[in-house]
Amino acid sequence: MFCPNCKYEYKPEIKKCPDCGADLVEKLEESKPVVEKKQKLVLLCTTQNLVYADFLKKTLEKNDIPCLIKNEGGMMSYPPSYAKIYVPEEKYEESRKIKVQLVDDL
């Protein structure tokens, strides 16, 4: 099951997204990749706050910076799941400044 808003995957028995409250779906709609395959990605940050990760992703994309969130672990994992946020290498400094302006070190 997937959240159509957050794009996170959940176990089949979960029916609503615990982050945004949306009804989960069995499949996400196909969309064009935001990050081109030929771009070299670098790690911008790691966070356990998945809502923050989604907020940062949306803010970066509004500033024409494509990014990729890789969700590590799962909802029931220990330690708790966390997200790694990657950006194109050439956009790293601009991305880092936006991240610091939003919430600094969350």
Secondary structure, DSSP 8 states (H G I E B T S, - for coil): -B-TTT--B--TT--B-TTT--B-BSS------SS-TTS-EEEEEEES-HHHHHHHHHHHHHTT---EEEEES-TT-SS--EEEEEEEGGGHHHHHHHHHHHHS--
